[in-house]
Amino acid sequence: MIWAAISIAYFWPIFKRRLPSKHSIWISGGLSLGLAGLAWVLLYILSRLPAVQGTLHAPYTDLLFANSWYFLPKALEILAQQILITVLVFELYHRFKSLKEVIIGYAICFGGAHILLYSITGAPTLYALIMIVASVLSALIFPYFILKIRGGLVYTYAIHLIFYIILGILFHTWALPGYALK
């Protein structure tokens, strides 16, 4: 939460330049309540699934062993990421003035960061592939939502968070090779 606050404070001039009127706070608040309800339902489903057993290969198995409480700090981490993603999109748009160029630039920056991260840290191939593909595919959604839809930051945050929760549910439903369900 501290990094999210620092990011907002540091990049406030960019947000101030791009964010719509004050009235959007009510839209964002309503969307956030809806997100909280959906996240609560998904986390309840996760809590009812069997736990995963296997060797902990940190840091890439955190999602395999995740429980509902894991997603409280994860939600804040995703918020900080989403703030930085929004700044990236705003700045790319400020420079290129074209949604198509923003999408390409975003895919290169965000997808490239994930490729670099997982290639130098030795993440398991399946995990790295899922995250890299998701980061590149987010280029088809996030820039459009952030630039063209009122409350886009909230929508993209919801998509990002729900992606992780659903991935956690999938990992608790189908055990990956080398893991078993309790």
Accessible surface in RSA format (square Angstrom, percent):
REM  Atomic radii and reference values for relative SASA: ProtOr
REM  Chains: A
REM  Algorithm: Lee & Richards
REM  Probe-radius: 1.40
REM  Slices: 20
REM RES _ NUM      All-atoms   Total-Side   Main-Chain    Non-polar    All polar
REM                ABS   REL    ABS   REL    ABS   REL    ABS   REL    ABS   REL
RES MET A   1   132.31  68.5 107.33  71.0  24.98  59.5 107.07  91.0  25.24  33.4
RES ILE A   2   130.61  74.3 126.68  94.4   3.93   9.5 129.51  93.3   1.10   3.0
RES TRP A   3   176.84  71.0 176.72  85.5   0.12   0.3 148.54  79.2  28.30  45.9
RES ALA A   4     1.85   1.7   1.84   2.8   0.01   0.0   1.84   2.6   0.01   0.0
RES ALA A   5    58.19  53.5  48.40  74.7   9.79  22.3  53.97  76.0   4.22  11.2
RES ILE A   6    84.30  48.0  81.03  60.4   3.27   7.9  83.94  60.4   0.35   1.0
RES SER A   7    11.09   9.4   8.94  11.9   2.15   4.9   2.15   4.6   8.94  12.5
RES ILE A   8    70.50  40.1  70.50  52.5   0.00   0.0  70.50  50.8   0.00   0.0
RES ALA A   9    73.17  67.3  51.29  79.1  21.88  49.8  58.76  82.7  14.41  38.2
RES TYR A  10   163.86  76.5 142.14  80.9  21.72  56.5 101.85  76.5  62.01  76.4
RES PHE A  11    47.35  23.7  46.64  28.9   0.71   1.8  47.35  28.7   0.00   0.0
RES TRP A  12   116.24  46.6 116.24  56.3   0.00   0.0 102.67  54.7  13.58  22.0
RES PRO A  13    91.25  66.5  81.91  74.7   9.34  34.0  86.33  71.3   4.92  30.6
RES ILE A  14    24.86  14.1  24.86  18.5   0.00   0.0  24.86  17.9   0.00   0.0
RES PHE A  15     6.99   3.5   6.99   4.3   0.00   0.0   6.99   4.2   0.00   0.0
RES LYS A  16   148.76  72.6 128.87  79.1  19.89  47.4  76.63  69.0  72.13  76.8
RES ARG A  17   119.07  50.0  83.48  42.6  35.58  84.7  64.21  87.8  54.86  33.2
RES ARG A  18    77.02  32.3  56.49  28.8  20.53  48.9  10.97  15.0  66.04  40.0
RES LEU A  19    75.61  42.1  57.78  41.3  17.84  44.8  57.80  40.6  17.81  47.9
RES PRO A  20    70.37  51.3  43.23  39.4  27.15  98.7  57.56  47.5  12.81  79.6
RES SER A  21    60.15  50.8  39.68  53.0  20.48  47.2  49.01 104.4  11.15  15.6
RES LYS A  22   184.63  90.1 170.24 104.5  14.40  34.3 123.74 111.4  60.90  64.9
RES HIS A  23   136.87  74.8 132.88  92.4   3.99  10.2  87.27  89.9  49.59  57.7
RES SER A  24    17.12  14.5  17.10  22.8   0.02   0.1   2.24   4.8  14.88  20.8
RES ILE A  25   117.75  67.0 113.68  84.7   4.08   9.8 115.70  83.3   2.05   5.6
RES TRP A  26   201.60  80.9 192.38  93.1   9.22  21.6 170.05  90.7  31.55  51.2
RES ILE A  27    68.18  38.8  60.50  45.1   7.68  18.5  67.27  48.4   0.91   2.5
RES SER A  28    27.46  23.2  27.22  36.3   0.25   0.6  13.75  29.3  13.72  19.2
RES GLY A  29    33.82  41.7   0.00   N/A  33.82  41.7  32.28  88.6   1.54   3.5
RES GLY A  30    43.48  53.6   0.00   N/A  43.48  53.6  31.68  86.9  11.80  26.4
RES LEU A  31    43.32  24.1  34.77  24.9   8.55  21.5  37.69  26.5   5.63  15.1
RES SER A  32    50.39  42.6  46.13  61.6   4.26   9.8  30.12  64.1  20.27  28.4
RES LEU A  33   138.25  77.0 129.52  92.7   8.72  21.9 130.12  91.4   8.13  21.9
RES GLY A  34    46.89  57.8   0.00   N/A  46.89  57.8  39.88 109.4   7.00  15.7
RES LEU A  35    19.81  11.0  13.49   9.7   6.32  15.9  17.90  12.6   1.91   5.1
RES ALA A  36    57.72  53.1  45.96  70.9  11.76  26.8  52.99  74.6   4.73  12.5
RES GLY A  37    36.55  45.1   0.00   N/A  36.55  45.1  35.43  97.2   1.12   2.5
RES LEU A  38    86.34  48.1  80.25  57.4   6.08  15.3  83.85  58.9   2.48   6.7
RES ALA A  39    10.46   9.6  10.46  16.1   0.00   0.0  10.46  14.7   0.00   0.0
RES TRP A  40   171.79  68.9 168.30  81.5   3.49   8.2 140.76  75.1  31.03  50.3
RES VAL A  41    71.76  47.2  71.20  64.5   0.56   1.3  71.76  62.3   0.00   0.0
RES LEU A  42    23.75  13.2  23.75  17.0   0.00   0.0  23.75  16.7   0.00   0.0
RES LEU A  43    36.29  20.2  35.73  25.6   0.56   1.4  36.29  25.5   0.00   0.0
RES TYR A  44   118.84  55.5 113.13  64.4   5.70  14.8  83.44  62.7  35.39  43.6
RES ILE A  45    73.20  41.7  71.47  53.2   1.73   4.2  73.08  52.6   0.12   0.3
RES LEU A  46     4.37   2.4   0.83   0.6   3.54   8.9   0.83   0.6   3.54   9.5
RES SER A  47    61.79  52.2  31.14  41.6  30.65  70.6  33.74  71.8  28.05  39.3
RES ARG A  48   169.76  71.3 137.95  70.3  31.81  75.7  30.20  41.3 139.56  84.6
RES LEU A  49    49.14  27.4  35.04  25.1  14.10  35.4  35.26  24.8  13.88  37.4
RES PRO A  50    52.65  38.4  40.61  37.0  12.04  43.8  52.23  43.1   0.43   2.6
RES ALA A  51    45.49  41.8  39.82  61.5   5.67  12.9  41.94  59.1   3.55   9.4
RES VAL A  52     8.07   5.3   0.21   0.2   7.86  18.9   0.21   0.2   7.86  21.3
RES GLN A  53    85.92  48.0  81.71  59.7   4.20  10.0  22.25  47.4  63.66  48.3
RES GLY A  54    42.61  52.5   0.00   N/A  42.61  52.5  18.65  51.2  23.96  53.7
RES THR A  55    84.97  60.4  77.51  78.6   7.46  17.8  46.75  62.8  38.22  57.8
RES LEU A  56   117.46  65.4  93.66  67.0  23.80  59.8  93.66  65.8  23.80  64.0
RES HIS A  57   102.97  56.3  96.66  67.2   6.31  16.1  63.64  65.6  39.32  45.8
RES ALA A  58    75.55  69.5  48.48  74.8  27.07  61.6  49.09  69.1  26.46  70.1
RES PRO A  59    90.98  66.3  79.42  72.4  11.56  42.0  83.84  69.2   7.13  44.3
RES TYR A  60    25.07  11.7  22.18  12.6   2.89   7.5  18.86  14.2   6.21   7.7
RES THR A  61     2.75   2.0   2.75   2.8   0.00   0.0   2.75   3.7   0.00   0.0
RES ASP A  62    55.87  39.1  47.30  47.1   8.57  20.3  30.42  71.6  25.45  25.4
RES LEU A  63     1.25   0.7   1.25   0.9   0.00   0.0   1.25   0.9   0.00   0.0
RES LEU A  64     6.80   3.8   6.80   4.9   0.00   0.0   6.80   4.8   0.00   0.0
RES PHE A  65    64.83  32.4  42.23  26.2  22.60  58.8  44.69  27.1  20.14  57.6
RES ALA A  66     3.74   3.4   0.00   0.0   3.74   8.5   2.42   3.4   1.32   3.5
RES ASN A  67    86.04  59.3  82.88  80.1   3.16   7.6  32.09  77.2  53.95  52.1
RES SER A  68    33.02  27.9  26.67  35.6   6.34  14.6  25.75  54.8   7.26  10.2
RES TRP A  69   194.32  78.0 189.17  91.6   5.15  12.1 161.22  86.0  33.09  53.7
RES TYR A  70    48.44  22.6  39.68  22.6   8.76  22.8  45.73  34.4   2.71   3.3
RES PHE A  71     4.17   2.1   1.81   1.1   2.37   6.2   2.32   1.4   1.86   5.3
RES LEU A  72   111.01  61.8 105.97  75.8   5.04  12.7 109.65  77.0   1.36   3.7
RES PRO A  73    81.42  59.3  75.27  68.6   6.15  22.4  77.61  64.1   3.81  23.7
RES LYS A  74    21.44  10.5  18.08  11.1   3.36   8.0   5.63   5.1  15.80  16.8
RES ALA A  75    17.30  15.9  17.30  26.7   0.00   0.0  17.30  24.4   0.00   0.0
RES LEU A  76    60.78  33.9  59.65  42.7   1.14   2.9  59.97  42.1   0.81   2.2
RES GLU A  77    79.77  45.8  71.49  54.1   8.28  19.7  40.13  77.6  39.64  32.4
RES ILE A  78     0.00   0.0   0.00   0.0   0.00   0.0   0.00   0.0   0.00   0.0
RES LEU A  79    45.47  25.3  45.47  32.5   0.00   0.0  45.47  31.9   0.00   0.0
RES ALA A  80    15.70  14.4  15.70  24.2   0.00   0.0  15.70  22.1   0.00   0.0
RES GLN A  81    48.33  27.0  45.72  33.4   2.61   6.2  28.30  60.2  20.03  15.2
RES GLN A  82     0.00   0.0   0.00   0.0   0.00   0.0   0.00   0.0   0.00   0.0
RES ILE A  83     1.95   1.1   1.95   1.5   0.00   0.0   1.95   1.4   0.00   0.0
RES LEU A  84    85.12  47.4  80.04  57.3   5.07  12.7  80.43  56.5   4.68  12.6
RES ILE A  85     6.32   3.6   5.04   3.8   1.28   3.1   6.15   4.4   0.17   0.5
RES THR A  86     0.62   0.4   0.62   0.6   0.00   0.0   0.62   0.8   0.00   0.0
RES VAL A  87    10.86   7.1  10.86   9.8   0.00   0.0  10.86   9.4   0.00   0.0
RES LEU A  88    48.81  27.2  44.75  32.0   4.07  10.2  48.61  34.1   0.21   0.6
RES VAL A  89     0.00   0.0   0.00   0.0   0.00   0.0   0.00   0.0   0.00   0.0
RES PHE A  90     5.57   2.8   5.57   3.5   0.00   0.0   5.57   3.4   0.00   0.0
RES GLU A  91    38.75  22.2  38.58  29.2   0.17   0.4  25.22  48.8  13.53  11.0
RES LEU A  92    23.36  13.0  23.08  16.5   0.29   0.7  23.29  16.4   0.08   0.2
RES TYR A  93    48.98  22.9  48.98  27.9   0.00   0.0  17.73  13.3  31.25  38.5
RES HIS A  94    77.90  42.6  68.49  47.6   9.41  24.1  37.02  38.2  40.88  47.6
RES ARG A  95   161.00  67.6 127.89  65.2  33.11  78.8  55.66  76.1 105.34  63.8
RES PHE A  96    90.17  45.1  73.76  45.7  16.41  42.7  76.45  46.4  13.72  39.3
RES LYS A  97   132.39  64.6 111.22  68.2  21.17  50.4  91.88  82.7  40.51  43.1
RES SER A  98    34.29  29.0  28.57  38.1   5.71  13.2  23.17  49.3  11.12  15.6
RES LEU A  99    43.65  24.3  37.06  26.5   6.59  16.6  37.06  26.0   6.59  17.7
RES LYS A 100   150.47  73.4 144.57  88.7   5.89  14.0  90.56  81.5  59.91  63.8
RES GLU A 101    81.29  46.7  78.69  59.5   2.59   6.2  26.11  50.5  55.18  45.0
RES VAL A 102     0.00   0.0   0.00   0.0   0.00   0.0   0.00   0.0   0.00   0.0
RES ILE A 103    38.74  22.0  38.74  28.9   0.00   0.0  38.74  27.9   0.00   0.0
RES ILE A 104    88.39  50.3  85.85  64.0   2.54   6.1  88.29  63.6   0.10   0.3
RES GLY A 105    11.82  14.6   0.00   N/A  11.82  14.6  11.59  31.8   0.23   0.5
RES TYR A 106     0.00   0.0   0.00   0.0   0.00   0.0   0.00   0.0   0.00   0.0
RES ALA A 107    23.95  22.0  20.14  31.1   3.81   8.7  20.48  28.8   3.46   9.2
RES ILE A 108   119.78  68.2 109.91  81.9   9.86  23.8 116.45  83.9   3.33   9.0
RES CYS A 109    58.95  44.6  44.52  49.7  14.43  33.9  17.22  43.6  41.73  45.0
RES PHE A 110    30.64  15.3  28.96  17.9   1.69   4.4  30.64  18.6   0.00   0.0
RES GLY A 111     0.70   0.9   0.00   N/A   0.70   0.9   0.70   1.9   0.00   0.0
RES GLY A 112    29.85  36.8   0.00   N/A  29.85  36.8  24.02  65.9   5.83  13.1
RES ALA A 113    56.15  51.6  43.65  67.4  12.50  28.4  50.43  71.0   5.72  15.2
RES HIS A 114    30.53  16.7  29.71  20.7   0.82   2.1  10.44  10.8  20.09  23.4
RES ILE A 115    91.20  51.9  90.73  67.6   0.47   1.1  90.73  65.3   0.47   1.3
RES LEU A 116   108.93  60.7 106.75  76.4   2.17   5.5 108.69  76.3   0.24   0.6
RES LEU A 117    81.43  45.3  78.89  56.4   2.54   6.4  81.23  57.0   0.20   0.5
RES TYR A 118    23.55  11.0  16.95   9.6   6.60  17.2   2.96   2.2  20.60  25.4
RES SER A 119    79.92  67.5  43.50  58.1  36.42  83.9  44.90  95.6  35.02  49.1
RES ILE A 120   125.29  71.3  89.35  66.6  35.94  86.6  95.38  68.7  29.91  81.2
RES THR A 121    62.38  44.4  34.09  34.6  28.29  67.4  41.98  56.4  20.41  30.8
RES GLY A 122    63.06  77.8   0.00   N/A  63.06  77.8  36.52 100.2  26.55  59.5
RES ALA A 123    14.19  13.1   0.00   0.0  14.19  32.3   0.00   0.0  14.19  37.6
RES PRO A 124    66.46  48.4  54.42  49.6  12.05  43.8  66.44  54.9   0.03   0.2
RES THR A 125   113.82  81.0 105.34 106.8   8.48  20.2  72.17  96.9  41.65  63.0
RES LEU A 126    86.22  48.0  80.75  57.8   5.47  13.8  83.27  58.5   2.95   7.9
RES TYR A 127    25.09  11.7  23.29  13.2   1.81   4.7  10.19   7.7  14.90  18.4
RES ALA A 128    11.31  10.4  11.31  17.4   0.00   0.0  11.31  15.9   0.00   0.0
RES LEU A 129    99.74  55.5  97.96  70.1   1.78   4.5  99.25  69.7   0.49   1.3
RES ILE A 130    44.50  25.3  38.34  28.6   6.15  14.8  43.10  31.0   1.39   3.8
RES MET A 131     5.44   2.8   3.97   2.6   1.47   3.5   0.57   0.5   4.87   6.4
RES ILE A 132    35.43  20.2  35.43  26.4   0.00   0.0  35.43  25.5   0.00   0.0
RES VAL A 133    70.37  46.3  67.46  61.1   2.91   7.0  70.37  61.1   0.00   0.0
RES ALA A 134    26.40  24.3  16.70  25.8   9.70  22.1  21.47  30.2   4.93  13.1
RES SER A 135     4.65   3.9   1.07   1.4   3.58   8.2   4.54   9.7   0.11   0.2
RES VAL A 136    60.77  40.0  59.23  53.6   1.54   3.7  59.23  51.5   1.54   4.2
RES LEU A 137    94.95  52.9  93.98  67.2   0.98   2.5  94.37  66.3   0.59   1.6
RES SER A 138    12.72  10.7   9.43  12.6   3.29   7.6  12.34  26.3   0.37   0.5
RES ALA A 139     1.88   1.7   1.82   2.8   0.06   0.1   1.82   2.6   0.06   0.2
RES LEU A 140   116.51  64.9  97.57  69.8  18.94  47.6  97.73  68.6  18.78  50.5
RES ILE A 141    66.52  37.9  64.97  48.4   1.55   3.7  66.52  47.9   0.00   0.0
RES PHE A 142     6.68   3.3   6.68   4.1   0.00   0.0   6.68   4.0   0.00   0.0
RES PRO A 143     0.00   0.0   0.00   0.0   0.00   0.0   0.00   0.0   0.00   0.0
RES TYR A 144    97.78  45.7  97.64  55.6   0.14   0.4  55.55  41.7  42.24  52.1
RES PHE A 145    50.67  25.4  50.67  31.4   0.00   0.0  50.67  30.7   0.00   0.0
RES ILE A 146    15.90   9.0   1.23   0.9  14.67  35.4   1.36   1.0  14.54  39.5
RES LEU A 147    22.24  12.4   1.25   0.9  20.99  52.8   1.44   1.0  20.80  56.0
RES LYS A 148   110.48  53.9  75.85  46.5  34.64  82.5  39.89  35.9  70.59  75.2
RES ILE A 149    58.04  33.0  48.28  36.0   9.76  23.5  52.04  37.5   6.00  16.3
RES ARG A 150   125.41  52.7 106.58  54.3  18.83  44.8  41.27  56.4  84.14  51.0
RES GLY A 151    12.15  15.0   0.00   N/A  12.15  15.0   6.83  18.7   5.32  11.9
RES GLY A 152     3.44   4.2   0.00   N/A   3.44   4.2   0.21   0.6   3.23   7.2
RES LEU A 153    50.66  28.2  47.16  33.7   3.51   8.8  47.16  33.1   3.51   9.4
RES VAL A 154    22.29  14.7  20.37  18.4   1.92   4.6  22.29  19.4   0.00   0.0
RES TYR A 155    80.01  37.4  79.44  45.2   0.57   1.5  46.55  35.0  33.46  41.2
RES THR A 156     0.00   0.0   0.00   0.0   0.00   0.0   0.00   0.0   0.00   0.0
RES TYR A 157    33.21  15.5  33.21  18.9   0.00   0.0  22.30  16.8  10.91  13.5
RES ALA A 158    16.06  14.8  16.06  24.8   0.00   0.0  16.06  22.6   0.00   0.0
RES ILE A 159    63.43  36.1  58.46  43.6   4.97  12.0  62.12  44.7   1.31   3.6
RES HIS A 160    14.49   7.9  12.59   8.7   1.90   4.9   7.34   7.6   7.15   8.3
RES LEU A 161     9.91   5.5   9.91   7.1   0.00   0.0   9.91   7.0   0.00   0.0
RES ILE A 162    26.97  15.3  26.97  20.1   0.00   0.0  26.97  19.4   0.00   0.0
RES PHE A 163    63.52  31.8  57.02  35.3   6.50  16.9  62.88  38.1   0.64   1.8
RES TYR A 164    20.32   9.5  20.32  11.6   0.00   0.0   3.38   2.5  16.93  20.9
RES ILE A 165     0.62   0.4   0.62   0.5   0.00   0.0   0.62   0.4   0.00   0.0
RES ILE A 166    75.41  42.9  75.41  56.2   0.00   0.0  75.41  54.3   0.00   0.0
RES LEU A 167    11.74   6.5  11.08   7.9   0.66   1.7  11.72   8.2   0.02   0.0
RES GLY A 168     0.00   0.0   0.00   N/A   0.00   0.0   0.00   0.0   0.00   0.0
RES ILE A 169    24.77  14.1  24.77  18.5   0.00   0.0  24.77  17.8   0.00   0.0
RES LEU A 170    68.94  38.4  67.88  48.6   1.06   2.7  67.94  47.7   0.99   2.7
RES PHE A 171     7.99   4.0   7.75   4.8   0.24   0.6   7.75   4.7   0.24   0.7
RES HIS A 172     8.98   4.9   8.98   6.2   0.00   0.0   3.18   3.3   5.80   6.7
RES THR A 173    53.05  37.7  40.07  40.6  12.98  30.9  39.01  52.4  14.05  21.2
RES TRP A 174   165.69  66.5 161.66  78.2   4.03   9.5 138.22  73.7  27.46  44.6
RES ALA A 175    41.96  38.6  14.10  21.8  27.86  63.4  14.24  20.1  27.72  73.4
RES LEU A 176    38.09  21.2  35.92  25.7   2.17   5.5  36.40  25.6   1.69   4.5
RES PRO A 177   120.17  87.6  93.88  85.6  26.28  95.5 106.73  88.1  13.44  83.5
RES GLY A 178    75.02  92.5   0.00   N/A  75.02  92.5  42.68 117.1  32.34  72.4
RES TYR A 179    36.47  17.0  17.89  10.2  18.58  48.4  18.28  13.7  18.19  22.4
RES ALA A 180    51.54  47.4  47.98  74.0   3.56   8.1  51.15  72.0   0.39   1.0
RES LEU A 181    62.94  35.1  36.39  26.0  26.55  66.7  36.39  25.6  26.55  71.4
RES LYS A 182   148.72  72.6  99.51  61.1  49.21 117.2  78.18  70.4  70.54  75.1
END  Absolute sums over single chains surface
CHAIN  1 A    10575.3       8907.7       1667.6       7955.7       2619.6
END  Absolute sums over all chains
TOTAL         10575.3       8907.7       1667.6       7955.7       2619.6
